[in-house]
Amino acid sequence: MPKRIVIKEKQEVFNPVEVNPLDAMPERRIRAHAAQLGGAPGAEVSGLETAGVGDRIRYQNGTIYAIPGAEPAWVHGAIEARYNSFGGSQGWLGLPRTDELGTPDGRGRYNHFEHGSIYWTPTTGAFEVHGAIRDKWSELGWETGFLGYPLSDESPAPAGPGRFNVFEGGSVFWTPAAGAFELHERGLPASVTGHGDLVFGDGIAAGGSADIVLNADGSFTFSGHLHDSGAADYADSVVCAVVVKSTKTAYIWPHDGKMYGTFTPGDRNDDWTDTGTRQELVDAWTDICAGYEVSFHAEINWNPDGWVETIKAIYPYVEAVVAML
């Protein structure tokens, strides 16, 4: 009797995928949202269209987007125009996460998007804010804080690495080293200054003061005055150090001079004015404005090469010292 062969059919196992109701039927959800808005979007001017990872229907008064995992959102007017200028749903802002809403102070309107926000008022217009700058603005009270509403989109810093937004009451800048920081001005200051009294050790009958002026274009002026009021002659050495906190860099301006005492012919004063321009200041300007310290130090019969180690000892966190003269 021949052997019987039994062929078993392969059984397919079906695991149903749970469908999020928010992601189902985007066309129906968009139209339902338009109805919830009381018909404010107006009549449809398109059918269902793909928009990034979502869908949309365009209306006479704006566009409603259906976002996976979220409620539909309506974007319109000046905010939609700004949104579209960045590429709309294909741009870096991503898809909208809210309808256009009124701000708490009643002055403006806004939409939140996946990667930022656009705020509008009749007097400021519509501008975007995002990333670390938006986080800092939020920390400072959004539009109800001293900064008020944005007056610009995020833009590259005037020089060196960094970004910034201008607001009604100031600005927020960001650099990789400093992070986001606020200013009560609508931009970086054009110059920063420092002043210090120069005092020597016991028994040295001399003293004076010095000043530093740094400008955003990289130019600088280091000036000072010393006076010998005693009998001895002095070979003086002075240094100004501007320490940028975020980059842990010290920029130093050294000066060496001579003062003559009572019994030696010569000038009892050491007056100097050193000027110049350095690209390093231009490149570091945003970080300088984020936070810096200025100090002046004076010695007698000093080896100028010793200033580097002296500054590192005074500021233990400094990692680089750059001589500017």
CORCORNOR-V83611 format. One record per pair of residues at least 24 apart in sequence whose ideal C-beta (glycine too) atoms are under 10 Angstrom apart, sorted by sequence separation. I is the first residue (numbers start at 0). GAP is how many residues later the second one is. D is the distance in Angstrom with one decimal. If there is no record, write none. Layout:
# CORCORNOR-V83611
I,GAP,D + I,GAP,D
This chain:
# CORCORNOR-V83611
25,24,9.8 + 29,24,9.9 + 32,24,9.6 + 36,24,9.5 + 64,24,6.7 + 71,24,9.0 + 72,24,6.3 + 73,24,8.9 + 74,24,7.9 + 75,24,6.3 + 88,24,9.5 + 90,24,9.1 + 91,24,8.0 + 92,24,8.7 + 118,24,6.6 + 123,24,8.2 + 124,24,9.2 + 125,24,9.0 + 126,24,6.7 + 127,24,9.3 + 128,24,8.1 + 129,24,6.3 + 142,24,8.6 + 144,24,7.8 + 145,24,6.8 + 146,24,8.0 + 163,24,8.2 + 190,24,4.7 + 191,24,8.9 + 203,24,9.1 + 204,24,4.9 + 205,24,6.9 + 233,24,7.3 + 234,24,8.2 + 25,25,9.7 + 29,25,7.1 + 33,25,6.8 + 36,25,9.6 + 62,25,8.3 + 69,25,8.3 + 72,25,5.7 + 73,25,4.6 + 74,25,6.6 + 88,25,9.7 + 92,25,7.7 + 116,25,9.4 + 123,25,4.8 + 124,25,9.2 + 126,25,5.9 + 127,25,5.0 + 128,25,6.8 + 142,25,8.6 + 144,25,9.6 + 146,25,7.0 + 188,25,9.8 + 189,25,6.5 + 190,25,6.8 + 203,25,9.9 + 204,25,2.7 + 232,25,7.3 + 233,25,4.7 + 28,26,8.9 + 29,26,7.3 + 30,26,7.3 + 62,26,8.8 + 69,26,9.2 + 70,26,9.0 + 72,26,5.4 + 73,26,6.5 + 122,26,8.4 + 123,26,7.1 + 124,26,8.1 + 126,26,5.2 + 127,26,6.7 + 142,26,9.9 + 161,26,9.5 + 188,26,9.6 + 189,26,5.3 + 190,26,9.3 + 197,26,6.9 + 199,26,9.0 + 203,26,7.8 + 204,26,7.6 + 205,26,8.8 + 232,26,6.8 + 233,26,8.3 + 29,27,4.8 + 36,27,8.3 + 66,27,9.1 + 67,27,8.8 + 69,27,6.4 + 70,27,8.8 + 71,27,8.5 + 72,27,8.7 + 85,27,9.3 + 120,27,9.1 + 123,27,5.8 + 124,27,9.7 + 125,27,9.4 + 126,27,8.8 + 139,27,9.4 + 188,27,7.5 + 189,27,8.5 + 197,27,8.5 + 202,27,9.0 + 204,27,7.1 + 231,27,9.1 + 232,27,5.2 + 233,27,7.5 + 250,27,8.2 + 25,28,7.3 + 26,28,7.4 + 33,28,9.9 + 66,28,4.9 + 69,28,9.3 + 70,28,8.7 + 82,28,7.3 + 120,28,5.4 + 122,28,9.8 + 123,28,9.7 + 136,28,7.5 + 187,28,6.4 + 190,28,9.0 + 192,28,9.4 + 193,28,9.8 + 195,28,8.9 + 197,28,6.3 + 203,28,8.3 + 205,28,5.5 + 207,28,9.0 + 209,28,6.0 + 211,28,4.8 + 213,28,6.7 + 231,28,9.2 + 232,28,5.0 + 25,29,4.1 + 29,29,9.4 + 65,29,9.1 + 66,29,7.3 + 78,29,10.0 + 81,29,9.5 + 85,29,9.9 + 118,29,9.9 + 119,29,8.2 + 120,29,9.7 + 135,29,9.4 + 139,29,9.6 + 157,29,7.6 + 158,29,8.7 + 186,29,9.5 + 190,29,9.4 + 194,29,9.9 + 197,29,9.9 + 202,29,9.2 + 204,29,8.5 + 209,29,9.2 + 210,29,8.4 + 211,29,9.3 + 223,29,9.8 + 225,29,9.4 + 229,29,9.3 + 231,29,4.7 + 232,29,9.5 + 250,29,7.0 + 25,30,8.5 + 26,30,7.1 + 33,30,6.0 + 64,30,5.6 + 66,30,7.1 + 78,30,6.6 + 82,30,7.3 + 85,30,9.0 + 118,30,5.6 + 119,30,9.5 + 132,30,6.6 + 136,30,7.3 + 139,30,9.2 + 156,30,9.9 + 157,30,6.5 + 190,30,9.7 + 203,30,6.9 + 205,30,7.0 + 207,30,8.7 + 209,30,6.1 + 211,30,6.7 + 221,30,9.9 + 222,30,9.9 + 227,30,9.2 + 228,30,9.3 + 230,30,4.6 + 231,30,8.4 + 232,30,8.9 + 250,30,7.4 + 22,31,9.2 + 25,31,8.7 + 32,31,5.6 + 64,31,5.5 + 77,31,8.4 + 78,31,7.3 + 79,31,8.3 + 118,31,5.7 + 131,31,8.4 + 132,31,7.2 + 133,31,8.3 + 156,31,7.8 + 219,31,9.0 + 221,31,4.2 + 223,31,6.7 + 225,31,6.8 + 227,31,3.6 + 229,31,5.7 + 230,31,4.4 + 231,31,9.0 + 232,31,5.3 + 248,31,8.8 + 22,32,9.9 + 31,32,9.9 + 32,32,9.5 + 55,32,9.0 + 63,32,9.1 + 64,32,9.5 + 76,32,7.8 + 78,32,5.3 + 85,32,8.9 + 109,32,9.2 + 117,32,8.9 + 130,32,7.8 + 132,32,5.2 + 139,32,8.2 + 203,32,9.2 + 220,32,9.6 + 221,32,9.0 + 222,32,9.2 + 225,32,9.7 + 226,32,7.1 + 227,32,6.4 + 228,32,8.9 + 229,32,7.0 + 230,32,6.1 + 231,32,8.8 + 237,32,8.5 + 29,33,9.4 + 30,33,8.4 + 32,33,8.2 + 40,33,6.1 + 55,33,6.9 + 62,33,8.7 + 75,33,9.8 + 82,33,9.9 + 109,33,8.4 + 116,33,9.2 + 129,33,9.7 + 138,33,9.9 + 219,33,7.3 + 221,33,6.9 + 223,33,8.7 + 225,33,5.9 + 227,33,5.6 + 228,33,9.0 + 230,33,8.8 + 232,33,7.6 + 250,33,7.8 + 29,34,4.8 + 39,34,7.9 + 41,34,9.4 + 54,34,9.5 + 76,34,10.0 + 78,34,9.9 + 130,34,9.9 + 132,34,9.8 + 151,34,9.0 + 199,34,8.0 + 227,34,8.5 + 233,34,9.8 + 235,34,5.8 + 237,34,8.4 + 239,34,9.7 + 28,35,9.0 + 29,35,7.8 + 35,35,9.6 + 36,35,9.7 + 40,35,7.1 + 51,35,9.7 + 53,35,6.9 + 63,35,8.8 + 75,35,9.2 + 82,35,6.1 + 92,35,6.8 + 107,35,6.4 + 117,35,9.1 + 129,35,9.1 + 136,35,6.0 + 146,35,6.8 + 150,35,7.3 + 232,35,9.6 + 234,35,9.6 + 248,35,7.1 + 29,36,5.2 + 35,36,8.9 + 39,36,8.4 + 51,36,8.4 + 52,36,8.5 + 74,36,5.6 + 81,36,5.3 + 91,36,9.5 + 106,36,7.3 + 128,36,5.7 + 135,36,5.1 + 145,36,8.4 + 146,36,9.6 + 199,36,7.9 + 227,36,9.5 + 233,36,8.4 + 28,37,5.4 + 36,37,6.2 + 50,37,7.5 + 51,37,4.1 + 61,37,9.6 + 73,37,8.6 + 80,37,9.7 + 81,37,9.6 + 92,37,7.4 + 104,37,9.1 + 106,37,9.6 + 115,37,9.7 + 127,37,8.6 + 134,37,9.5 + 135,37,9.2 + 144,37,9.2 + 146,37,8.9 + 213,37,8.4 + 246,37,6.7 + 250,37,8.7 + 25,38,9.8 + 27,38,9.3 + 28,38,9.8 + 32,38,7.2 + 33,38,8.5 + 35,38,9.6 + 50,38,3.8 + 51,38,6.1 + 61,38,8.1 + 72,38,7.3 + 74,38,8.7 + 78,38,9.6 + 79,38,8.9 + 81,38,7.8 + 91,38,8.3 + 103,38,8.0 + 104,38,6.2 + 115,38,8.3 + 126,38,7.5 + 128,38,8.8 + 132,38,9.3 + 133,38,8.6 + 135,38,7.9 + 145,38,7.2 + 197,38,8.4 + 227,38,9.3 + 229,38,9.3 + 245,38,9.4 + 248,38,8.2 + 283,38,9.2 + 25,39,9.1 + 26,39,8.0 + 32,39,4.0 + 49,39,8.7 + 50,39,8.0 + 51,39,9.0 + 55,39,8.9 + 72,39,8.7 + 78,39,4.8 + 80,39,9.8 + 102,39,7.8 + 103,39,7.9 + 104,39,5.5 + 109,39,9.5 + 126,39,8.8 + 132,39,4.7 + 134,39,9.7 + 211,39,9.6 + 213,39,9.7 + 227,39,8.8 + 228,39,7.6 + 241,39,9.1 + 248,39,9.5 + 25,40,3.7 + 31,40,7.9 + 32,40,8.1 + 33,40,7.9 + 48,40,9.3 + 53,40,9.5 + 54,40,9.9 + 55,40,9.6 + 72,40,8.9 + 77,40,8.7 + 78,40,8.2 + 102,40,5.6 + 103,40,6.2 + 107,40,9.6 + 126,40,9.2 + 131,40,8.7 + 132,40,7.9 + 197,40,6.2 + 226,40,9.7 + 227,40,4.7 + 243,40,6.0 + 245,40,9.2 + 246,40,5.2 + 24,41,9.0 + 25,41,9.1 + 30,41,9.2 + 32,41,7.0 + 52,41,8.7 + 53,41,5.3 + 78,41,5.3 + 84,41,9.3 + 102,41,8.1 + 106,41,8.9 + 107,41,5.9 + 132,41,5.4 + 138,41,8.7 + 211,41,6.6 + 226,41,6.1 + 227,41,7.5 + 243,41,9.8 + 245,41,4.9 + 246,41,8.9 + 250,41,9.2 + 258,41,9.4 + 280,41,9.8 + 23,42,10.0 + 25,42,8.8 + 28,42,8.1 + 29,42,5.3 + 51,42,6.9 + 52,42,7.1 + 53,42,9.2 + 77,42,5.2 + 85,42,6.9 + 106,42,7.3 + 107,42,9.9 + 131,42,5.1 + 139,42,6.2 + 195,42,9.5 + 225,42,9.3 + 226,42,5.3 + 227,42,8.0 + 241,42,9.5 + 244,42,8.3 + 245,42,8.9 + 249,42,9.9 + 279,42,6.1 + 22,43,8.3 + 28,43,5.5 + 29,43,9.9 + 51,43,5.6 + 74,43,8.7 + 76,43,7.6 + 77,43,9.7 + 81,43,8.2 + 82,43,8.5 + 84,43,9.3 + 104,43,9.3 + 123,43,9.2 + 128,43,8.5 + 130,43,7.4 + 131,43,9.9 + 135,43,8.2 + 136,43,8.5 + 138,43,9.0 + 209,43,9.0 + 225,43,6.7 + 226,43,7.9 + 243,43,5.2 + 244,43,9.4 + 246,43,9.1 + 248,43,9.8 + 249,43,9.1 + 251,43,10.0 + 252,43,9.5 + 253,43,9.8 + 254,43,9.3 + 280,43,8.0 + 21,44,8.5 + 22,44,9.0 + 29,44,9.4 + 50,44,6.9 + 69,44,9.7 + 77,44,9.2 + 80,44,9.9 + 81,44,4.2 + 104,44,9.3 + 123,44,6.9 + 134,44,9.4 + 135,44,3.9 + 195,44,7.5 + 224,44,6.6 + 225,44,4.2 + 226,44,9.2 + 243,44,5.4 + 245,44,5.3 + 277,44,8.5 + 279,44,7.5 + 21,45,8.3 + 22,45,5.0 + 50,45,9.7 + 80,45,7.1 + 81,45,7.1 + 82,45,8.2 + 122,45,9.0 + 134,45,6.6 + 135,45,7.2 + 136,45,8.2 + 209,45,7.9 + 224,45,7.4 + 225,45,7.7 + 242,45,9.8 + 243,45,9.5 + 244,45,7.3 + 245,45,6.3 + 246,45,9.9 + 249,45,9.5 + 251,45,9.6 + 21,46,7.3 + 22,46,6.6 + 25,46,8.0 + 79,46,8.9 + 81,46,6.6 + 102,46,8.4 + 132,46,9.9 + 133,46,8.8 + 135,46,6.2 + 193,46,7.0 + 223,46,7.8 + 224,46,5.1 + 225,46,8.8 + 241,46,7.3 + 243,46,7.9 + 244,46,4.3 + 245,46,9.0 + 255,46,8.1 + 277,46,5.6 + 21,47,5.7 + 22,47,9.4 + 66,47,8.4 + 77,47,6.7 + 78,47,5.1 + 120,47,9.2 + 131,47,6.3 + 132,47,5.3 + 193,47,9.4 + 223,47,7.3 + 224,47,8.2 + 243,47,7.5 + 244,47,6.5 + 276,47,10.0 + 277,47,9.4 + 19,48,7.6 + 21,48,6.5 + 64,48,9.9 + 77,48,4.4 + 78,48,9.8 + 118,48,9.9 + 131,48,4.3 + 132,48,9.7 + 193,48,7.0 + 222,48,8.1 + 223,48,5.7 + 224,48,9.9 + 242,48,9.4 + 243,48,5.3 + 244,48,7.0 + 253,48,9.6 + 255,48,5.9 + 275,48,7.2 + 19,49,6.3 + 21,49,7.1 + 76,49,8.2 + 78,49,9.4 + 130,49,8.2 + 131,49,9.8 + 132,49,9.4 + 222,49,6.3 + 223,49,8.3 + 242,49,6.2 + 243,49,8.6 + 254,49,9.0 + 275,49,7.0 + 21,50,9.1 + 191,50,8.1 + 221,50,7.8 + 222,50,4.3 + 223,50,9.1 + 241,50,5.8 + 242,50,4.6 + 253,50,5.4 + 273,50,9.1 + 274,50,9.8 + 207,51,9.3 + 221,51,7.6 + 222,51,7.2 + 241,51,7.5 + 242,51,7.8 + 253,51,9.6 + 273,51,5.8 + 220,52,6.5 + 221,52,4.6 + 222,52,8.7 + 240,52,7.9 + 241,52,5.4 + 242,52,7.6 + 205,53,5.9 + 220,53,7.3 + 221,53,7.8 + 240,53,7.2 + 241,53,8.5 + 253,53,5.7 + 204,54,9.7 + 219,54,8.1 + 220,54,5.1 + 221,54,8.6 + 239,54,7.0 + 240,54,5.2 + 252,54,9.8 + 253,54,9.7 + 205,55,9.1 + 219,55,6.8 + 220,55,8.6 + 239,55,7.5 + 240,55,7.8 + 251,55,6.0 + 204,56,8.0 + 218,56,7.1 + 219,56,6.0 + 238,56,8.8 + 239,56,5.3 + 240,56,7.3 + 251,56,7.6 + 158,57,7.2 + 204,57,9.6 + 218,57,7.1 + 219,57,7.4 + 238,57,7.3 + 239,57,8.2 + 249,57,9.7 + 157,58,7.3 + 158,58,8.9 + 217,58,8.8 + 218,58,4.6 + 219,58,7.0 + 237,58,6.8 + 238,58,5.3 + 249,58,8.6 + 251,58,9.5 + 39,59,9.9 + 158,59,8.6 + 217,59,4.7 + 218,59,8.3 + 237,59,7.1 + 238,59,8.0 + 251,59,6.1 + 216,60,7.2 + 217,60,5.4 + 236,60,8.8 + 237,60,4.8 + 238,60,8.6 + 250,60,9.8 + 52,61,9.6 + 207,61,8.3 + 217,61,5.8 + 219,61,6.7 + 236,61,7.1 + 237,61,8.0 + 249,61,5.0 + 36,62,7.6 + 51,62,8.9 + 205,62,8.9 + 207,62,7.7 + 209,62,8.7 + 210,62,9.5 + 211,62,9.9 + 212,62,9.3 + 214,62,8.6 + 217,62,7.6 + 218,62,7.8 + 235,62,6.4 + 236,62,5.0 + 249,62,7.7 + 35,63,9.5 + 205,63,9.8 + 207,63,8.8 + 217,63,4.4 + 218,63,9.5 + 235,63,7.5 + 236,63,7.5 + 238,63,9.1 + 205,64,8.6 + 213,64,9.5 + 216,64,8.3 + 217,64,4.2 + 234,64,9.5 + 235,64,6.1 + 236,64,8.0 + 237,64,9.1 + 249,64,8.9 + 180,65,8.8 + 215,65,8.1 + 216,65,6.8 + 217,65,8.5 + 234,65,6.7 + 235,65,8.7 + 236,65,3.8 + 238,65,8.0 + 249,65,6.3 + 32,66,8.4 + 177,66,8.8 + 214,66,7.7 + 215,66,7.3 + 217,66,9.5 + 233,66,5.3 + 234,66,5.4 + 235,66,7.9 + 236,66,8.1 + 237,66,9.8 + 240,66,8.1 + 85,67,8.4 + 176,67,8.3 + 177,67,7.9 + 178,67,7.7 + 213,67,6.0 + 214,67,9.4 + 217,67,8.1 + 233,67,7.8 + 234,67,7.9 + 236,67,5.7 + 238,67,9.6 + 247,67,8.4 + 249,67,9.9 + 84,68,9.1 + 176,68,9.0 + 177,68,3.7 + 216,68,9.0 + 231,68,9.3 + 238,68,4.7 + 242,68,7.7 + 249,68,4.8 + 176,69,4.0 + 177,69,8.0 + 215,69,5.3 + 236,69,8.7 + 237,69,9.5 + 238,69,9.6 + 240,69,8.9 + 247,69,5.5 + 248,69,7.0 + 249,69,9.0 + 250,69,9.4 + 251,69,6.1 + 253,69,6.8 + 175,70,8.9 + 176,70,4.9 + 213,70,9.7 + 214,70,9.0 + 215,70,9.6 + 236,70,7.8 + 240,70,5.1 + 244,70,9.3 + 247,70,5.6 + 248,70,7.0 + 249,70,7.1 + 250,70,8.0 + 251,70,7.1 + 252,70,8.0 + 253,70,8.7 + 254,70,7.5 + 81,71,8.1 + 174,71,6.8 + 175,71,9.5 + 176,71,8.4 + 213,71,8.5 + 238,71,7.7 + 242,71,8.7 + 246,71,9.6 + 247,71,4.4 + 248,71,4.7 + 249,71,4.7 + 250,71,5.1 + 251,71,5.6 + 252,71,5.2 + 253,71,6.0 + 174,72,8.6 + 176,72,9.3 + 197,72,10.0 + 215,72,9.1 + 223,72,8.0 + 225,72,7.6 + 238,72,7.4 + 242,72,5.3 + 244,72,8.1 + 246,72,8.3 + 247,72,7.0 + 248,72,7.6 + 249,72,7.1 + 250,72,8.2 + 251,72,6.5 + 252,72,5.2 + 215,73,8.8 + 240,73,7.6 + 244,73,9.7 + 246,73,7.9 + 248,73,6.4 + 249,73,9.7 + 250,73,5.4 + 251,73,8.2 + 213,74,7.1 + 221,74,9.8 + 223,74,9.0 + 240,74,7.7 + 242,74,8.7 + 243,74,9.2 + 242,75,6.2 + 243,76,9.6 + 240,77,8.9 + 213,78,9.0 + 242,78,9.4 + 243,78,9.9 + 213,80,9.2 + 240,80,8.3 + 241,80,9.7 + 211,82,6.3 + 241,82,8.7 + 210,83,9.7 + 211,84,8.1 + 238,84,9.4 + 239,84,8.9 + 210,85,8.9 + 239,85,9.6 + 209,86,5.0 + 238,86,9.5 + 208,87,8.0 + 209,87,9.6 + 207,88,10.0 + 209,88,8.1 + 191,89,10.0 + 208,89,9.9 + 207,90,8.1 + 206,91,8.2 + 205,92,8.6 + 191,93,9.1 + 203,94,9.1 + 205,94,7.7 + 189,95,9.9 + 203,95,9.5 + 188,96,9.2 + 191,96,6.5 + 203,96,5.7 + 187,97,6.3 + 191,97,7.2 + 198,97,9.5 + 200,97,9.4 + 202,97,9.7 + 187,98,6.4 + 193,98,8.7 + 195,98,7.2 + 197,98,6.1 + 198,98,9.6 + 199,98,5.8 + 200,98,8.3 + 188,99,9.4 + 193,99,8.8 + 194,99,8.2 + 195,99,6.6 + 196,99,7.6 + 197,99,8.2 + 198,99,6.9 + 199,99,7.3 + 200,99,7.6 + 187,100,8.7 + 188,100,6.2 + 191,100,7.0 + 193,100,3.1 + 195,100,3.3 + 197,100,4.2 + 199,100,5.8 + 187,101,4.9 + 192,101,8.2 + 193,101,8.0 + 194,101,8.2 + 195,101,8.5 + 196,101,9.3 + 197,101,10.0 + 186,102,9.6 + 187,102,9.5 + 191,102,8.2 + 193,102,7.7 + 195,102,9.1 + 221,102,8.0 + 221,103,7.1 + 184,104,9.4 + 219,104,6.8 + 180,105,9.3 + 219,105,9.1 + 180,106,9.8 + 182,106,7.1 + 176,107,9.4 + 182,107,9.1 + 177,108,7.4 + 180,108,8.2 + 174,109,9.4 + 176,109,9.1 + 177,109,5.4 + 180,109,4.9 + 176,110,5.5 + 177,110,9.6 + 179,110,9.3 + 180,110,7.5 + 213,110,9.5 + 174,111,5.2 + 175,111,9.2 + 177,111,8.8 + 178,111,8.1 + 173,112,8.6 + 174,112,5.4 + 177,112,3.7 + 211,112,9.8 + 172,113,5.7 + 176,113,7.9 + 177,113,7.0 + 172,114,9.4 + 174,114,9.6 + 174,115,6.6 + 172,116,7.2 + 173,116,9.2 + 172,117,6.9 + 159,119,10.0 + 158,120,9.4 + 159,120,9.8 + 159,121,9.6 + 158,122,9.1 + 159,122,6.9 + 160,122,8.2 + 163,122,8.0 + 158,123,4.8 + 159,123,4.4 + 160,123,9.7 + 161,123,9.1 + 162,123,9.2 + 157,124,9.0 + 158,124,6.5 + 159,124,6.2 + 161,124,4.3 + 158,125,8.7 + 159,125,6.0 + 160,125,7.5 + 161,125,7.8 + 158,126,5.3 + 159,126,5.3 + 160,126,8.4 + 157,127,7.4 + 158,127,7.1 + 159,127,7.1 + 161,127,9.8 + 156,128,8.2 + 157,128,7.6 + 159,128,9.3 + 161,128,9.0 + 156,129,4.7 + 156,130,9.6 + 156,132,9.7
